[in-house]
Amino acid sequence: MSFASHAFLYGFLPVTLVFWMLAGRKHPSAQKTVLLICGLGFCAFAGLAAMLAMLLLALAIWLSGCFLEKAAEARSRKRRLILPVCLLLAVLGVYKYTGFVLENCNALFGLSLKAPTLYAPLGLSFLTFLGISYLADIYHGRCRAEKSFWNLLLYLTFFPKAAQGPLMRYADFRAQMAAPQVSPQNAADGAERFVIGLGKKLLLGDVMAGAAAEIFNLSAVALTPAKMWAGAFLFTWQIYFDFSGYTDMAVGLGMLFGYRLPENFNHPYMAVSVSDFWRRWHMTLSGWFRDYVYIPLGGNRRGKGRQILNLAVVWVLTGLWHGASWPFILWGAWFAVLLILEKTVLLKALEKLPVFVKRIYALFCVLIGWVIFNSFSVAMLAKNLSAMFGFGGRGNDAAYFALLLRQYWPELIAAVLLSTTAGQKLFEKLEKTKIGRIVKLLLLLAVLALSVLALTGSGMRAFIYAQF
């Protein structure tokens, strides 16, 4: 079930809010129970088999945490960490990569193996990462093992973040679970954030998706360089408004119930380097790989050669995490090469350049990355990159761009404003005066009305990160 769906907006969310309010602020344990039951209900939309698998994984994580904390000897503690982590990764591998492995085996050896039908739990990748971080934090003494299975299950199934994050450490969640910050102001801020996210998804992300898909699906003969660059920009906005829109909705929903989820985006297209981009984009995932993969591998503490190897490992794994296909692996490799170059030679040179030049460089690298990301096969990737660099079709693009601007000029203007700091500055100015606050409220109501109309008229596209 998607946040931007009739079932969620008109059914699940109102019912959850009603029962949560009936539980009463004076009975936080009852409110936690409501959130747990509703979280399980939200996850159940993935299917009963998937739900059962999720419960078994949650139970394994809880038991492993309790077992790990009781170990006193260092070797035993390490063993009690490694075994459940390997189990979680194995389950993720079976669900996510069986088809990819069999497909490549069939191609290499002329076989005709078929992948079994598997029903993955909702947000399996995020569930796996939450479980690993929880166990690693117990091992390193950053948190205590949770004695209550139901508390840990609420952490894993808290519906605002269950499907697509943001990733959150258990110690941070447990502190809020003990004393959620419920107030009219938090509720109002949460509702505002949810509406903004809904608008980003339905009014910008989905619109950009339709226009980008038309270009990415063109044949090599019809795909001119100008169209391919236009498609790259459209997809760049599509994935940003799709995923940051989801995050806004998740953060807003958390605030409604008194929980502060971590931020995931900080104007990533204003980055001045690729390193800076990854400090601004999907920040909780970048932080997870830094804390639980890069630093345990040695980070930058064992010399330049080891640092380069660690970066390569992290980014190949990041590519694989996003999907079981060669373009995703190449996407991870692309950013690995760029980050290694920046760490070794480029950053010092970039420091001497004007800010706007650094931003152009970063955006160019990111655009190439998104073209790789949105190519569903190596052949499609070759076609798209060839077109970008002048080896595509030929034709007069003036009529196409005139039509694009005529159809989407409001969305394109909004995309520029909201993907930079301009939109944030505009909202901050509106907050300073009474008239400005009224204008802001009217804008939010208009966004809500238009989003509902968009959802009613043509439905909505699935969130991009739902597949990961």
Secondary structure, 3 states (H helix, E strand, C coil): CCCCCHHHHHHHHHHHHHHHHHHCCCCHHHHHHHHHHHHHHHHHCCCHHHHHHHHHHHHHHHHHHHHHHHCCCHHHHHHHHHHHHHHHHHHHHHHHHHHHHHHHHHHHHCCCCCCCCCCCCCCHHHHHHHHHHHHHHHHCCCCCCCCCHHHHHHHHHCHHHHCCCCCCCHHHHHHHHHCCCCCHHHHHHHHHHHHHHHHHHHHHHHHHHHHHHHHHCCCCCCCCHHHHHHHHHHHHHHHHHHHHHHHHHHHHHHHHCCCCCCCCCCCHHHCCCHHHHHHHCCHHHHHHHHHHHHCCCCCCCCCHHHHHHHHHHHHHHHHHHHCCCHHHHHHHHHHHHHHHHHHHHHHHHHCCCCHHHHHHHHHHHHHHHHHHHCCCCHHHHHHHHHHHCCCCCCCCCHHHHHHHHHHHHHHHHHHHHHCCCHHHHHHHHHCCCHHHHHHHHHHHHHHHHHHHHHHHHHCCCCCHHHHC
